[in-house]
């Protein structure tokens, strides 16, 4: 089972992603993420803490097999990190990816694709069939103005049976896109805020 939710540690929100009995906790201001075994929900066991310079992890998602963890650093210049978590006691760095502008927000994985809500850079879709070499296969920008702020696309939902991809734009509202022939997302319809 997969679940995502927020917890509160008394200081700040911590984003969590759970796959099976493993929880990944992102703490945007303490410089890292924590991996927990939550098989016993009343007694979680810390498996590892991973910290890295400049870290501001806000969001996480795993590949469908649970072998790789993708995290997003929600800060100017922040980007997507990919970690090998096949041994949750020893996560190891694989690679990182950036749209080279703007602020990354959330990543969601479906199949071999990572769908990224990247604020002013809109939707970014990566092929992660080889997690060590993420490849940009499509993008759709909901924000026509300058890069680098907390405007634009901050949510993505790629799980609709119709093939629609739902984007939540902070300013403009709901965008519905789908991957067109050739791989690039195209606007299906738009609902204003």
Residue frames as a rotation matrix with the C-alpha (Angstrom) as fourth column:
UNK 1
0.577 0.817 0.000 0.00
0.817 -0.577 0.000 0.00
0.000 0.000 -1.000 0.00
UNK 2
-0.568 -0.693 0.443 1.11
0.688 -0.696 -0.206 3.55
0.451 0.188 0.873 -0.70
UNK 3
0.599 0.722 -0.347 0.16
0.799 -0.508 0.322 6.49
0.056 -0.470 -0.881 1.44
UNK 4
-0.529 -0.699 0.481 1.24
0.540 -0.715 -0.444 10.11
0.654 0.025 0.756 1.69
UNK 5
0.660 0.725 -0.199 0.45
0.619 -0.374 0.691 12.39
0.426 -0.579 -0.695 4.58
UNK 6
-0.029 -0.625 0.780 1.77
-0.236 -0.754 -0.613 15.23
0.971 -0.202 -0.126 6.72
UNK 7
0.342 0.058 -0.938 2.90
0.868 0.363 0.339 14.92
0.360 -0.930 0.074 10.31
UNK 8
0.573 -0.178 0.800 3.80
-0.241 -0.970 -0.043 17.66
0.783 -0.168 -0.599 12.72
UNK 9
0.059 -0.667 -0.743 6.84
0.714 0.548 -0.436 17.45
0.698 -0.504 0.509 14.95
UNK 10
0.494 0.198 -0.846 5.99
0.805 -0.472 0.360 20.57
-0.328 -0.859 -0.393 16.97
UNK 11
-0.286 -0.680 -0.675 8.30
0.219 -0.733 0.645 22.75
-0.933 0.037 0.358 14.89
UNK 12
-0.428 0.075 -0.901 7.41
-0.816 -0.460 0.350 22.31
-0.388 0.885 0.258 11.23
UNK 13
0.716 0.697 0.027 5.50
-0.597 0.632 -0.493 20.05
-0.361 0.338 0.869 8.86
UNK 14
-0.551 -0.797 0.249 7.23
-0.521 0.561 0.643 16.87
-0.652 0.224 -0.725 7.79
UNK 15
0.289 0.609 -0.739 6.15
-0.956 0.224 -0.189 15.27
0.050 0.761 0.647 4.54
UNK 16
-0.384 -0.382 0.841 5.96
-0.483 0.859 0.170 11.50
-0.787 -0.341 -0.514 4.60
UNK 17
0.130 0.378 -0.917 5.64
-0.927 0.373 0.023 8.88
0.351 0.847 0.399 1.89
UNK 18
-0.175 -0.115 0.978 4.88
-0.656 0.754 -0.028 5.30
-0.734 -0.647 -0.208 2.89
UNK 19
0.132 0.183 -0.974 5.30
-0.829 0.559 -0.008 2.18
0.544 0.808 0.225 0.74
UNK 20
0.171 0.009 -0.985 4.50
0.249 0.967 0.052 -1.04
0.953 -0.254 0.163 2.53
UNK 21
0.741 0.057 -0.669 6.15
0.664 0.084 0.743 -0.96
0.098 -0.995 0.024 5.94
UNK 22
-0.359 -0.924 -0.133 8.72
0.922 -0.373 0.102 1.70
-0.144 -0.086 0.986 5.06
UNK 23
0.810 0.573 -0.124 8.13
0.564 -0.819 -0.105 5.43
-0.161 0.015 -0.987 5.67
UNK 24
-0.314 -0.852 0.420 10.26
0.896 -0.412 -0.166 8.21
0.314 0.324 0.892 4.21
UNK 25
0.618 0.491 -0.614 10.13
0.711 -0.682 0.171 11.46
-0.335 -0.542 -0.771 6.22
UNK 26
-0.114 -0.608 0.786 11.28
0.777 -0.547 -0.311 14.67
0.619 0.575 0.535 4.55
UNK 27
0.445 0.174 -0.878 12.17
0.754 -0.602 0.263 17.59
-0.482 -0.780 -0.399 6.79
UNK 28
0.721 -0.046 0.691 12.54
0.565 -0.538 -0.626 20.73
0.400 0.842 -0.362 4.74
UNK 29
0.703 -0.431 0.566 14.76
-0.442 -0.888 -0.127 22.57
0.557 -0.160 -0.815 7.22
UNK 30
0.688 -0.515 0.512 16.87
-0.440 0.265 0.858 19.98
-0.578 -0.815 -0.044 9.00
UNK 31
0.014 -0.801 -0.599 18.83
-0.978 -0.136 0.158 19.02
-0.208 0.583 -0.785 5.91
UNK 32
-0.884 -0.428 -0.188 17.76
-0.465 0.850 0.247 15.49
0.054 0.305 -0.951 5.17
UNK 33
0.201 0.939 -0.280 15.30
-0.788 0.325 0.523 12.63
0.582 0.116 0.805 5.27
UNK 34
-0.534 -0.261 0.804 14.66
-0.761 0.563 -0.322 9.77
-0.369 -0.784 -0.499 7.67
UNK 35
-0.263 0.423 -0.867 13.67
-0.506 0.705 0.497 6.20
0.822 0.569 0.029 6.81
UNK 36
-0.414 0.235 0.880 11.45
-0.864 0.205 -0.461 4.35
-0.288 -0.950 0.118 9.30
UNK 37
-0.823 0.339 -0.455 10.14
0.151 0.904 0.399 0.81
0.547 0.260 -0.796 9.55
UNK 38
-0.588 0.695 0.413 6.46
-0.809 -0.516 -0.284 1.27
0.016 -0.501 0.865 10.41
UNK 39
-0.565 0.360 -0.742 5.40
-0.009 0.897 0.443 -2.39
0.825 0.257 -0.504 10.46
UNK 40
-0.220 0.473 -0.853 4.36
0.973 0.164 -0.160 -1.79
0.064 -0.865 -0.497 14.08
UNK 41
0.087 0.327 0.941 2.41
0.482 -0.840 0.248 1.46
0.872 0.432 -0.231 13.72
UNK 42
0.951 0.302 0.065 2.59
0.080 -0.443 0.893 2.13
0.298 -0.844 -0.446 17.46
UNK 43
0.587 -0.809 -0.031 6.37
0.039 -0.010 0.999 1.71
-0.809 -0.587 0.026 17.54
UNK 44
0.962 -0.268 -0.048 8.16
-0.080 -0.109 -0.991 3.01
0.261 0.957 -0.127 14.39
UNK 45
0.523 -0.852 0.006 11.84
0.505 0.315 0.804 2.07
-0.687 -0.417 0.595 14.17
UNK 46
0.685 -0.372 -0.627 14.36
-0.604 -0.770 -0.203 4.50
-0.407 0.517 -0.753 12.68
UNK 47
0.794 -0.400 0.458 16.43
0.534 0.819 -0.209 2.76
-0.292 0.410 0.864 10.01
UNK 48
-0.271 -0.918 0.291 18.52
0.962 -0.246 0.121 5.66
-0.039 0.313 0.949 8.74
UNK 49
0.671 0.306 -0.675 18.96
0.251 -0.951 -0.181 9.41
-0.697 -0.048 -0.715 8.51
UNK 50
-0.015 -0.648 0.762 20.41
0.999 0.022 0.039 10.86
-0.042 0.761 0.647 5.32
UNK 51
0.661 0.126 -0.740 21.70
0.212 -0.977 0.024 14.43
-0.720 -0.173 -0.672 5.34
UNK 52
0.016 -0.645 0.764 23.42
0.999 0.042 0.015 16.33
-0.042 0.763 0.645 2.55
UNK 53
-0.719 -0.393 -0.573 24.67
0.435 -0.898 0.069 19.89
-0.542 -0.200 0.816 1.98
UNK 54
-0.898 0.353 -0.261 21.99
-0.437 -0.781 0.447 22.41
-0.047 0.516 0.856 0.97
UNK 55
-0.783 0.596 -0.176 19.21
0.510 0.778 0.368 19.89
0.356 0.198 -0.913 1.56
UNK 56
-0.728 0.683 0.059 15.62
-0.595 -0.587 -0.549 21.09
-0.340 -0.435 0.834 1.85
UNK 57
-0.922 0.353 -0.163 13.61
0.175 0.752 0.635 17.94
0.346 0.557 -0.755 1.07
UNK 58
-0.611 0.780 0.133 9.92
-0.762 -0.534 -0.366 18.70
-0.215 -0.325 0.921 0.98
UNK 59
0.535 0.838 -0.110 8.45
-0.796 0.456 -0.398 15.73
-0.283 0.301 0.911 -0.88
UNK 60
-0.654 -0.735 0.182 9.28
-0.630 0.661 0.408 12.14
-0.420 0.152 -0.895 -1.76
UNK 61
0.655 0.745 -0.128 8.04
-0.716 0.556 -0.422 9.25
-0.244 0.368 0.897 -3.86
UNK 62
-0.260 -0.747 0.612 9.49
-0.330 0.665 0.670 5.85
-0.908 -0.028 -0.419 -4.63
UNK 63
-0.646 0.065 -0.760 9.68
-0.710 0.314 0.630 3.91
0.279 0.947 -0.157 -7.85
UNK 64
0.363 0.927 -0.095 6.92
-0.824 0.367 0.432 1.33
0.435 -0.078 0.897 -8.04
UNK 65
0.386 -0.286 -0.877 9.33
0.225 0.951 -0.211 -1.46
0.895 -0.116 0.431 -7.02
UNK 66
0.997 0.074 -0.022 10.40
0.043 -0.301 0.953 0.60
0.064 -0.951 -0.303 -3.97
UNK 67
0.407 -0.913 -0.035 14.09
0.913 0.408 -0.013 0.40
0.026 -0.026 0.999 -4.91
UNK 68
-0.629 -0.638 0.444 14.60
0.656 -0.742 -0.135 4.11
0.416 0.206 0.886 -5.57
UNK 69
0.231 0.608 -0.760 13.48
0.837 -0.522 -0.163 7.18
-0.495 -0.599 -0.629 -3.64
UNK 70
-0.280 -0.226 0.933 13.00
0.697 -0.716 0.036 10.53
0.660 0.660 0.358 -5.38
UNK 71
0.086 0.258 -0.962 13.11
0.875 -0.481 -0.051 13.67
-0.476 -0.838 -0.267 -3.21
UNK 72
0.262 0.056 0.963 12.55
0.669 -0.730 -0.140 17.34
0.696 0.681 -0.229 -4.03
UNK 73
-0.465 -0.483 -0.742 14.37
0.850 -0.477 -0.222 20.26
-0.246 -0.734 0.633 -2.40
UNK 74
0.452 0.775 0.441 11.82
0.841 -0.535 0.077 23.09
0.296 0.336 -0.894 -2.30
UNK 75
0.360 -0.416 -0.835 14.21
0.327 -0.782 0.531 26.02
-0.874 -0.464 -0.145 -2.42
UNK 76
0.825 -0.142 -0.547 15.63
-0.521 -0.564 -0.640 28.34
-0.217 0.813 -0.540 -5.06
UNK 77
-0.091 -0.882 -0.462 18.09
-0.954 0.210 -0.213 26.18
0.284 0.422 -0.861 -6.98
UNK 78
-0.260 0.065 0.963 16.68
-0.560 0.803 -0.205 23.02
-0.787 -0.592 -0.172 -5.36
UNK 79
-0.258 0.102 -0.961 16.14
-0.918 0.286 0.277 20.00
0.303 0.953 0.020 -7.53
UNK 80
0.827 0.552 -0.108 15.24
-0.524 0.826 0.209 16.34
0.204 -0.116 0.972 -7.77
UNK 81
-0.358 -0.885 0.296 17.50
-0.929 0.369 -0.022 13.82
-0.090 -0.283 -0.955 -6.04
UNK 82
0.633 0.482 -0.606 17.39
-0.524 0.843 0.123 10.07
0.570 0.240 0.786 -6.71
UNK 83
-0.207 -0.609 0.766 18.51
-0.970 0.231 -0.078 7.65
-0.129 -0.759 -0.638 -4.00
UNK 84
-0.226 0.083 -0.971 18.98
-0.233 0.963 0.136 3.86
0.946 0.257 -0.199 -4.00
UNK 85
-0.197 0.243 0.950 16.99
-0.979 -0.102 -0.177 2.66
0.053 -0.965 0.258 -0.99
UNK 86
0.275 0.252 -0.928 17.15
-0.360 0.922 0.143 -1.07
0.891 0.295 0.344 -1.73
UNK 87
-0.252 -0.297 -0.921 18.85
0.830 0.424 -0.364 -1.22
0.498 -0.856 0.139 1.68
UNK 88
0.565 0.606 0.559 16.80
0.304 -0.784 0.542 1.30
0.767 -0.137 -0.627 3.70
UNK 89
0.770 -0.374 -0.518 19.50
0.529 -0.080 0.845 1.29
-0.357 -0.924 0.136 6.41
UNK 90
-0.262 -0.929 -0.260 21.98
0.398 -0.349 0.849 2.74
-0.879 0.119 0.461 3.90
UNK 91
0.833 0.536 0.134 20.37
0.357 -0.337 -0.871 4.99
-0.422 0.774 -0.472 1.26
UNK 92
-0.267 -0.964 0.004 22.90
0.578 -0.157 0.801 5.92
-0.772 0.216 0.598 -1.38
UNK 93
0.101 0.201 -0.974 23.03
-0.446 -0.866 -0.225 8.81
-0.889 0.457 0.002 -3.81
UNK 94
0.195 0.005 0.981 22.34
0.754 0.638 -0.154 7.91
-0.627 0.770 0.121 -7.44
UNK 95
-0.632 -0.358 0.687 21.93
0.727 -0.580 0.367 11.21
0.268 0.732 0.627 -9.30
UNK 96
-0.245 0.590 -0.770 20.12
0.392 -0.666 -0.635 14.52
-0.887 -0.457 -0.068 -9.39
UNK 97
-0.425 0.207 0.881 18.13
0.881 -0.131 0.455 16.46
0.210 0.969 -0.127 -11.98
UNK 98
-0.341 0.300 -0.891 17.05
0.354 -0.837 -0.418 20.07
-0.871 -0.458 0.179 -12.40
UNK 99
0.554 0.570 0.607 14.99
0.812 -0.211 -0.544 22.15
-0.182 0.794 -0.580 -14.82
UNK 100
-0.379 -0.890 0.254 17.82
0.905 -0.413 -0.099 24.74
0.193 0.193 0.962 -14.45
UNK 101
-0.758 0.202 0.620 15.44
-0.223 -0.974 0.045 27.44
0.613 -0.104 0.783 -13.23
UNK 102
0.157 0.966 0.204 12.65
-0.537 -0.089 0.839 27.88
0.829 -0.241 0.505 -10.75
UNK 103
-0.543 -0.167 0.823 11.76
-0.830 0.257 -0.495 25.99
-0.129 -0.952 -0.278 -7.59
UNK 104
-0.608 0.298 -0.736 10.80
-0.099 0.891 0.443 22.32
0.788 0.342 -0.513 -7.55
UNK 105
-0.137 0.622 0.771 7.80
-0.973 -0.232 0.015 21.31
0.188 -0.747 0.637 -5.43
UNK 106
0.220 0.339 0.915 6.43
-0.603 0.785 -0.146 17.75
-0.767 -0.519 0.377 -5.67
UNK 107
-0.612 -0.346 -0.711 7.28
-0.763 0.495 0.416 14.55
0.208 0.797 -0.566 -7.52
UNK 108
0.301 0.704 0.644 4.94
-0.646 0.647 -0.405 11.63
-0.701 -0.294 0.649 -8.15
UNK 109
-0.766 -0.614 -0.189 5.97
-0.577 0.528 0.623 8.36
-0.283 0.587 -0.759 -9.80
UNK 110
0.492 0.818 0.298 3.78
-0.497 0.545 -0.675 6.29
-0.715 0.185 0.675 -12.10
UNK 111
0.954 -0.190 0.231 5.39
0.296 0.701 -0.649 3.42
-0.039 0.688 0.725 -13.97
UNK 112
0.062 -0.992 0.108 8.70
0.991 0.074 0.110 4.52
-0.117 0.100 0.988 -15.44
UNK 113
-0.056 -0.014 0.998 7.78
0.456 -0.890 0.014 8.21
0.888 0.456 0.056 -15.31
UNK 114
-0.458 -0.073 -0.886 8.35
0.832 -0.386 -0.399 10.90
-0.313 -0.920 0.238 -12.70
UNK 115
0.207 0.616 0.760 5.78
0.678 -0.650 0.342 13.71
0.705 0.445 -0.552 -12.84
UNK 116
-0.510 -0.555 -0.657 7.13
0.856 -0.402 -0.325 16.87
-0.084 -0.728 0.680 -11.24
UNK 117
0.761 0.626 0.172 5.23
0.610 -0.780 0.140 19.98
0.222 -0.002 -0.975 -10.16
UNK 118
-0.204 -0.977 -0.059 7.95
0.979 -0.203 -0.026 22.60
0.014 -0.063 0.998 -10.65
UNK 119
0.032 0.329 -0.944 6.17
0.463 -0.842 -0.278 25.88
-0.886 -0.428 -0.179 -9.78
UNK 120
0.329 0.155 -0.932 7.04
-0.480 -0.822 -0.306 28.45
-0.813 0.548 -0.196 -12.50
UNK 121
-0.705 -0.577 -0.411 8.51
-0.662 0.329 0.674 25.74
-0.254 0.747 -0.614 -14.73
UNK 122
0.128 0.916 -0.381 5.15
-0.971 0.194 0.140 23.91
0.202 0.352 0.914 -14.77
UNK 123
0.828 0.186 0.529 4.95
-0.280 0.954 0.103 20.16
-0.485 -0.234 0.843 -15.26
UNK 124
-0.139 -0.868 -0.477 8.17
-0.988 0.155 0.005 18.28
0.070 0.472 -0.879 -15.98
UNK 125
0.871 0.415 0.262 7.92
-0.422 0.906 -0.033 14.60
-0.251 -0.082 0.965 -16.99
UNK 126
-0.151 -0.984 -0.090 11.01
-0.977 0.134 0.168 12.39
-0.153 0.113 -0.982 -16.73
UNK 127
0.689 0.128 -0.714 11.63
-0.294 0.949 -0.113 8.89
0.663 0.287 0.691 -18.02
UNK 128
0.107 -0.641 0.760 13.20
-0.992 -0.014 0.128 7.12
-0.071 -0.768 -0.637 -15.03
UNK 129
0.938 0.199 -0.285 13.38
-0.250 0.956 -0.155 3.62
0.242 0.217 0.946 -16.54
UNK 130
0.107 -0.934 -0.342 17.11
0.742 0.304 -0.598 4.02
0.662 -0.189 0.725 -15.81
UNK 131
0.872 0.373 -0.317 17.05
0.486 -0.586 0.649 5.96
0.057 -0.719 -0.692 -12.51
UNK 132
0.080 -0.913 -0.401 20.74
0.672 -0.247 0.698 6.82
-0.736 -0.325 0.594 -12.87
UNK 133
-0.926 -0.361 0.114 19.94
0.314 -0.564 0.764 8.77
-0.212 0.743 0.635 -16.05
UNK 134
0.007 0.983 -0.185 16.59
0.560 -0.157 -0.813 10.60
-0.828 -0.098 -0.551 -15.80
UNK 135
-0.860 -0.269 0.435 15.54
0.504 -0.306 0.808 11.92
-0.084 0.913 0.399 -19.18
UNK 136
-0.464 0.702 -0.541 13.14
-0.289 -0.697 -0.657 14.81
-0.837 -0.148 0.526 -19.78
UNK 137
-0.778 0.250 0.577 10.38
0.600 0.568 0.563 13.54
-0.187 0.784 -0.592 -22.10
UNK 138
-0.069 0.788 0.612 7.81
0.700 -0.399 0.592 16.30
0.711 0.469 -0.524 -21.73
UNK 139
-0.792 -0.092 -0.604 6.83
0.532 -0.590 -0.607 19.53
-0.300 -0.802 0.517 -20.06
UNK 140
0.034 0.804 0.593 3.87
0.737 -0.421 0.529 21.88
0.675 0.419 -0.607 -19.85
UNK 141
-0.878 -0.443 -0.180 4.20
0.455 -0.659 -0.599 25.36
0.147 -0.608 0.780 -18.39
UNK 142
0.152 0.981 -0.122 1.17
0.960 -0.117 0.256 26.80
0.237 -0.156 -0.959 -16.57
UNK 143
0.505 -0.068 -0.861 2.98
0.473 -0.812 0.341 30.02
-0.722 -0.580 -0.378 -15.61
UNK 144
0.635 -0.195 0.747 3.79
0.735 -0.143 -0.662 32.36
0.236 0.970 0.052 -18.55
UNK 145
0.908 -0.263 0.327 5.81
-0.315 -0.942 0.115 34.85
0.278 -0.208 -0.938 -16.48
UNK 146
0.067 -0.994 0.083 9.33
-0.782 -0.104 -0.614 34.93
0.619 -0.024 -0.785 -15.00
UNK 147
0.281 -0.109 -0.953 10.85
0.303 0.953 -0.020 31.90
0.910 -0.283 0.301 -13.28
UNK 148
-0.566 -0.806 -0.172 11.87
0.304 -0.010 -0.953 31.63
0.766 -0.592 0.251 -9.69
UNK 149
-0.603 0.397 0.692 8.92
-0.766 -0.529 -0.365 32.21
0.221 -0.750 0.623 -7.39
UNK 150
-0.878 0.362 0.313 6.22
0.124 0.803 -0.582 30.21
-0.462 -0.473 -0.750 -5.63
UNK 151
-0.001 0.852 -0.524 3.74
-0.793 -0.320 -0.519 30.77
-0.609 0.415 0.676 -8.48
UNK 152
-0.296 -0.097 -0.950 2.55
-0.881 0.411 0.233 28.25
0.368 0.906 -0.207 -11.04
UNK 153
0.393 0.483 -0.782 2.15
-0.349 0.866 0.359 24.49
0.851 0.132 0.509 -10.83
UNK 154
-0.375 -0.542 0.752 2.40
-0.902 0.028 -0.430 23.08
0.212 -0.840 -0.500 -7.34
UNK 155
-0.157 0.321 0.934 0.52
-0.481 0.802 -0.356 19.80
-0.863 -0.505 0.028 -7.70
UNK 156
-0.386 0.025 -0.922 0.33
-0.880 0.290 0.376 16.95
0.277 0.957 -0.090 -10.20
UNK 157
-0.040 0.443 0.895 -1.91
-0.482 0.776 -0.406 13.86
-0.875 -0.448 0.183 -10.31
UNK 158
-0.452 -0.258 -0.854 -1.03
-0.892 0.121 0.435 11.39
-0.009 0.958 -0.285 -13.12
UNK 159
-0.909 -0.030 0.415 -3.15
-0.154 0.951 -0.268 8.41
-0.387 -0.307 -0.869 -12.03
UNK 160
0.008 0.979 -0.204 -6.44
-0.711 -0.138 -0.689 8.96
-0.703 0.151 0.695 -13.90
UNK 161
-0.096 0.051 0.994 -7.55
0.369 0.930 -0.012 5.93
-0.925 0.365 -0.108 -15.94
UNK 162
0.861 0.508 0.034 -8.40
0.253 -0.368 -0.895 8.35
-0.442 0.779 -0.445 -18.77
UNK 163
0.134 -0.886 0.443 -4.73
0.977 0.043 -0.210 9.26
0.168 0.461 0.871 -19.20
UNK 164
0.662 0.144 0.736 -5.42
0.117 -0.989 0.089 12.81
0.740 0.027 -0.672 -18.07
UNK 165
-0.364 -0.754 -0.547 -2.80
0.860 -0.047 -0.509 14.50
0.358 -0.655 0.665 -15.93
UNK 166
0.713 0.690 0.124 -4.25
0.547 -0.658 0.517 17.02
0.439 -0.301 -0.847 -13.47
UNK 167
-0.481 -0.872 0.087 -2.18
0.694 -0.440 -0.569 20.09
0.535 -0.213 0.817 -12.58
UNK 168
0.601 0.617 -0.508 -2.97
0.799 -0.470 0.375 22.45
-0.007 -0.631 -0.776 -9.72
UNK 169
-0.304 -0.655 0.691 -1.76
0.616 -0.689 -0.382 25.98
0.727 0.310 0.613 -10.42
UNK 170
-0.556 0.012 -0.831 -1.62
0.790 -0.303 -0.533 28.28
-0.258 -0.953 0.159 -7.38
UNK 171
-0.768 0.166 -0.619 -2.81
-0.162 -0.985 -0.064 31.32
-0.620 0.051 0.783 -9.31
UNK 172
-0.683 0.394 -0.616 -4.75
-0.724 -0.247 0.645 30.03
0.102 0.886 0.453 -12.31
UNK 173
0.283 0.854 0.436 -6.55
-0.876 0.415 -0.245 26.90
-0.390 -0.313 0.866 -11.09
UNK 174
0.218 -0.067 0.974 -6.89
-0.024 0.997 0.074 23.47
-0.976 -0.040 0.215 -12.64
UNK 175
-0.074 -0.270 -0.960 -5.16
-0.991 -0.086 0.100 22.41
-0.110 0.959 -0.262 -15.86
UNK 176
0.499 0.194 0.845 -5.88
-0.131 0.980 -0.148 19.04
-0.857 -0.037 0.514 -17.43
UNK 177
0.060 -0.575 -0.816 -3.24
-0.989 -0.146 0.030 17.79
-0.137 0.805 -0.578 -19.85
UNK 178
0.809 0.034 0.587 -2.38
-0.035 0.999 -0.010 14.48
-0.587 -0.012 0.810 -21.46
UNK 179
-0.306 -0.951 0.034 0.75
-0.142 0.081 0.987 13.16
-0.941 0.297 -0.160 -23.09
UNK 180
0.647 0.484 -0.589 0.38
-0.605 -0.144 -0.783 13.70
-0.464 0.863 0.200 -26.84
UNK 181
0.861 -0.410 0.302 2.02
0.509 0.710 -0.486 11.67
-0.015 0.572 0.820 -29.59
UNK 182
0.269 -0.850 0.453 5.71
0.188 -0.415 -0.890 12.41
0.945 0.325 0.048 -29.39
UNK 183
-0.166 -0.377 -0.911 5.58
0.859 0.398 -0.321 12.49
0.484 -0.836 0.258 -25.60
UNK 184
-0.944 -0.257 0.204 4.92
0.140 -0.878 -0.459 16.16
0.297 -0.405 0.865 -24.85
UNK 185
-0.436 0.826 -0.358 1.94
0.728 0.089 -0.680 17.08
-0.529 -0.557 -0.640 -22.65
UNK 186
-0.810 0.304 0.501 -0.81
0.196 -0.665 0.721 19.04
0.552 0.683 0.479 -24.41
UNK 187
-0.818 0.554 0.153 -3.62
-0.456 -0.465 -0.759 21.01
-0.350 -0.690 0.633 -22.80
UNK 188
-0.741 0.666 0.084 -6.85
0.646 0.673 0.360 19.02
0.183 0.321 -0.929 -22.80
UNK 189
0.323 0.758 0.567 -8.87
0.449 -0.650 0.613 21.68
0.833 0.057 -0.550 -20.99
UNK 190
-0.791 -0.610 0.040 -8.48
0.341 -0.494 -0.799 24.39
0.508 -0.619 0.599 -18.37
UNK 191
0.413 0.884 -0.220 -10.66
0.724 -0.172 0.667 25.44
0.552 -0.435 -0.711 -15.44
UNK 192
-0.245 -0.511 0.824 -9.94
-0.020 -0.847 -0.531 28.89
0.969 -0.147 0.198 -14.00
UNK 193
-0.775 -0.132 -0.618 -9.68
0.597 0.168 -0.785 29.53
0.207 -0.977 -0.051 -10.28
